[in-house]
Amino acid sequence: SIAIWSGRDDPPFFENTPACPADSYSEAKLSCETECKITKDQFGLDYSIIRAHNFQGPYLNYASKYRNFLGIAVRQALDGENITIFGDGLQSRQFSHVKYLCEPLVKLLEYNTPTIVNLGADKSYTVLEVATIIKNIAKQDGKNVEIVHLPPRHEAKHATCNHSLAKLALNFKDETDIETLCYEIYHWVKQQ
């Protein structure tokens, strides 16, 4: 997970960028990677680590209050609540539609190479930009919600990765349109 770099503020992160976990969530993600490496060394078990980040789409967990910004913001808007963001909202993230995740996963299973690969969109958006998109979708749906800024929390300001290896080794291509993605999620959650 891109979370292994939560203590760094020098993106973009490459597969070989040294990890710097800043919280228990990111430490747990790094521990899983370490376990894979140890198991390979001790038992010869091959593995691939996919550092997929911010993949979103219909069927996402929209009930969590702690992870998955798009799900949280959509749920708040549909409930008629203001959309809350932490700090100034200028944190940047790369959001991808989940439909772009399956093909590279299958390729990794078939070819078992490379060992570690970053997967996600190249284009970054601020949390404030995405919140504004969701606010506008909700407005078209008759919901009058605002964006409310909460005190900042301990998180990476800019969490972005380089995907050159995924493009080269797996022919990875992400064509996520953030407005379409938010619209799909909003209307899927609304139907639940």
C-alpha positions as CSV (number, residue, x, y, z in Angstrom):
1,S,0.0,0.0,0.0
2,I,1.1,3.6,-0.6
3,A,0.5,3.9,3.1
4,I,4.1,2.6,3.7
5,W,5.3,6.1,2.8
6,S,2.9,8.0,5.1
7,G,5.9,9.6,6.9
8,R,7.5,11.0,3.7
9,D,6.6,14.2,1.9
10,D,8.8,13.8,-1.2
11,P,6.6,12.2,-3.8
12,P,6.3,10.7,-6.3
13,F,7.2,7.4,-4.7
14,F,8.8,4.7,-6.7
15,E,8.8,1.0,-5.8
16,N,12.3,1.3,-4.3
17,T,11.6,4.5,-2.3
18,P,12.5,3.6,1.3
19,A,9.4,3.0,3.5
20,C,8.6,5.5,6.2
21,P,5.4,4.5,8.1
22,A,4.0,7.2,10.3
23,D,1.1,5.4,12.0
24,S,-0.1,1.9,12.9
25,Y,-2.1,1.5,9.7
26,S,1.0,2.1,7.5
27,E,3.2,0.0,9.8
28,A,0.7,-2.9,9.4
29,K,0.9,-2.6,5.6
30,L,4.7,-2.6,5.7
31,S,4.6,-5.7,8.0
32,C,2.7,-7.6,5.4
33,E,5.3,-6.8,2.8
34,T,8.1,-7.9,5.2
35,E,6.2,-11.2,5.9
36,C,6.1,-11.9,2.1
37,K,9.9,-11.3,1.8
38,I,10.7,-13.5,4.9
39,T,8.4,-16.3,3.6
40,K,10.2,-16.1,0.2
41,D,13.6,-16.3,1.9
42,Q,12.7,-19.2,4.2
43,F,10.3,-21.3,2.1
44,G,10.8,-20.2,-1.5
45,L,7.2,-18.9,-1.9
46,D,7.0,-16.5,-4.8
47,Y,5.0,-13.3,-4.3
48,S,4.1,-10.1,-5.9
49,I,3.3,-6.9,-3.9
50,I,0.8,-4.6,-5.5
51,R,0.8,-1.1,-4.1
52,A,-2.6,-0.2,-5.4
53,H,-3.8,3.1,-4.1
54,N,-7.1,5.0,-4.0
55,F,-8.9,2.5,-6.3
56,Q,-12.6,3.4,-6.1
57,G,-15.9,2.5,-7.7
58,P,-19.3,1.0,-7.2
59,Y,-19.3,-1.6,-4.3
60,L,-16.8,0.4,-2.3
61,N,-17.2,0.5,1.5
62,Y,-19.1,3.7,2.0
63,A,-20.0,2.9,5.7
64,S,-16.5,3.5,7.1
65,K,-16.0,6.8,8.9
66,Y,-12.2,6.5,8.8
67,R,-11.0,5.3,5.4
68,N,-11.9,5.9,1.8
69,F,-12.6,9.6,1.3
70,L,-14.9,9.2,-1.7
71,G,-17.1,6.8,0.2
72,I,-17.2,9.1,3.2
73,A,-18.0,12.2,1.3
74,V,-20.7,10.6,-0.8
75,R,-22.4,9.1,2.2
76,Q,-22.3,12.5,4.0
77,A,-23.8,14.2,1.0
78,L,-26.5,11.6,0.5
79,D,-27.4,11.9,4.2
80,G,-27.7,15.7,3.8
81,E,-24.7,16.2,6.0
82,N,-21.9,18.6,5.1
83,I,-18.8,17.1,3.5
84,T,-16.0,17.2,6.0
85,I,-12.4,17.4,5.1
86,F,-9.3,17.6,7.3
87,G,-7.2,20.8,7.2
88,D,-7.1,23.0,4.1
89,G,-8.1,20.1,1.7
90,L,-5.0,20.6,-0.4
91,Q,-3.8,17.1,0.3
92,S,-3.2,15.5,-3.1
93,R,-4.2,11.9,-4.0
94,Q,-4.4,9.9,-7.2
95,F,-7.9,8.3,-7.5
96,S,-8.4,5.4,-9.9
97,H,-11.5,3.5,-11.0
98,V,-11.3,-0.1,-9.8
99,K,-12.0,-1.3,-13.4
100,Y,-8.4,-0.5,-14.2
101,L,-7.1,-2.8,-11.4
102,C,-8.1,-6.3,-12.7
103,E,-6.1,-6.7,-15.8
104,P,-2.7,-5.9,-14.2
105,L,-3.6,-8.3,-11.3
106,V,-4.2,-11.1,-13.7
107,K,-0.9,-10.4,-15.6
108,L,1.0,-10.5,-12.3
109,L,-0.6,-13.9,-11.5
110,E,0.3,-15.2,-15.0
111,Y,3.8,-13.9,-15.3
112,N,4.8,-13.4,-11.6
113,T,6.8,-10.3,-12.5
114,P,7.8,-7.8,-11.2
115,T,7.9,-8.5,-7.5
116,I,6.7,-5.0,-6.4
117,V,4.6,-2.6,-8.5
118,N,2.7,0.6,-7.9
119,L,-0.7,0.8,-9.4
120,G,-2.9,3.9,-9.7
121,A,-3.7,6.9,-11.7
122,D,-1.1,9.4,-12.7
123,K,-3.3,12.5,-12.3
124,S,-3.5,14.0,-8.8
125,Y,-6.5,15.8,-7.3
126,T,-6.7,17.7,-4.1
127,V,-9.2,16.5,-1.5
128,L,-10.9,19.9,-1.8
129,E,-11.3,19.4,-5.6
130,V,-12.9,16.0,-5.2
131,A,-15.2,17.3,-2.3
132,T,-16.3,20.1,-4.7
133,I,-17.2,17.6,-7.4
134,I,-19.3,15.5,-4.9
135,K,-20.9,18.6,-3.6
136,N,-22.0,19.6,-7.1
137,I,-23.3,16.1,-7.9
138,A,-25.3,16.3,-4.6
139,K,-26.6,19.7,-5.6
140,Q,-27.9,18.3,-8.9
141,D,-29.7,15.7,-6.8
142,G,-31.4,18.3,-4.7
143,K,-29.0,18.1,-1.7
144,N,-27.7,21.4,-0.3
145,V,-24.5,20.5,1.4
146,E,-21.4,22.5,2.2
147,I,-17.7,21.6,2.6
148,V,-16.6,22.0,6.2
149,H,-12.9,22.1,7.2
150,L,-12.0,20.1,10.3
151,P,-8.6,20.5,12.1
152,P,-5.8,18.8,10.2
153,R,-4.9,15.2,11.0
154,H,-1.7,13.3,10.9
155,E,-1.4,12.3,7.2
156,A,0.8,12.7,4.2
157,K,0.1,16.0,2.4
158,H,0.9,14.6,-1.0
159,A,0.6,10.9,-1.5
160,T,1.4,10.1,-5.2
161,C,3.3,7.3,-6.9
162,N,5.2,6.8,-10.0
163,H,3.7,4.1,-12.2
164,S,6.4,3.7,-14.9
165,L,7.2,0.1,-13.9
166,A,3.5,-0.9,-14.1
167,K,3.2,0.7,-17.5
168,L,6.4,-1.0,-18.8
169,A,6.0,-4.5,-17.3
170,L,2.2,-4.8,-17.2
171,N,1.1,-2.4,-20.0
172,F,-0.9,-0.7,-17.2
173,K,-3.1,2.1,-18.4
174,D,-5.5,4.2,-16.2
175,E,-8.0,6.5,-17.8
176,T,-10.0,7.5,-14.8
177,D,-12.2,10.5,-15.2
178,I,-12.7,11.8,-11.6
179,E,-16.1,13.4,-12.3
180,T,-17.5,10.2,-13.8
181,L,-16.0,8.2,-11.0
182,C,-17.6,10.4,-8.3
183,Y,-20.9,10.3,-10.2
184,E,-20.9,6.5,-10.5
185,I,-20.1,6.1,-6.8
186,Y,-22.7,8.7,-5.7
187,H,-25.5,7.0,-7.7
188,W,-24.5,3.5,-6.7
189,V,-24.5,4.4,-3.0
190,K,-27.8,6.2,-3.4
191,Q,-29.4,2.9,-4.7
192,Q,-28.2,0.9,-1.6
